[in-house]
Amino acid sequence: MKKITDFIIYGNILISLCAAALIWETYLLWNIPVNFFCVFIGFAATLMIYNVDRLVVLDSIDQTGSERHEWIVKNRRLLTILSATGFGFVGVSIFHMPIRCLLFLAHLGLISILYSVPVLMKGARSLRSLKLLKIFLITYVWASTTVLLPAIWSEIGIFHKDIMLLFAERALFIFAITLPFDIRDYDSDKSNLVVTIPGLIGIRQTRLLAFGCLLVFFLINLVHYNFHDSVLWAKLLSGLNALLVIYFAHERKHEYYYTGLLDSTMIIQFVLVLVLR
């Protein structure tokens, strides 16, 4: 069971399912037929990007000693296969999607690649190493992929009020659950001279910032949905669940807590919306 769990979590299957779940949730919130092709592309693209990221940083994580990093180093070939699989699915899919979606995905793909790989010029740094940029890039790419991509695919104007409110909700939720990862990586980021929010304002204040993001998330949902709408309660319950997980997160928690439980708050939100609506 541990080998299977390690594969699902450290092989980035779970986080890819999270991306697919949030895209699916977006269609449910709009009460329109689910485009499972779009959902599948979200899964495949996330599988490719996250495993490419792990392969790029293999040399720098070899000596860190964490369970997650040891698994990644030992399973280099498996990560390569998963990356290639995701790339193959995305490559085939681009011939079957509207050009407007392809163009939108192109800029997200470029950001995702440059996040890990400094390919612009010799001696360049990856985007993740630039001061405070890391978490904002993650938030933008996730919110855009799971909200704006389905909107563009369904030919819904992205500046429509409902789209913008959902984008804000999703961005705040992603930002809040990503902050604890910066807390987890505090020591490694500090040693690599990567300036993150915990490095700038401290761990305690970073946790308070995450709580503040969830508070705004609650308020936007109260504005966006009717008090008698079951979707509102699904979103509020998902926010409360994330708040509790973040509250108990600290740098000494097991890797499963972050790449398993914390990431799963996205799937829990999807399940709550699916069931309660």
Buried (B, 14 or more C-beta within 10 A) or exposed (E): EEEEEBBBBBBBBBBBBBBBBBBBBBBBBBEEEBBEEBBBBBBBBBBBBBBBBBBBBEEEBEEBEEEBBBBBBEBEEBBBEBBEBBBEBBEEBBEEBEEEBBEBBEEBBEBBBBBBBBEEEEEEEBBBBEEEBBBBBBBBBBBBBBBBBBBBBBEBEBEEEEBBBBBBBBBBBBBBBBBBBBBBBBEBBEEEEBBBBBBEEEBEEBBEBBBEBBBBBBEBBEEBBEEEBBBBBBBBBBBEBBBEBBEEBEEEBEBBBBBBBBBBBBBBBBBBBEEBB
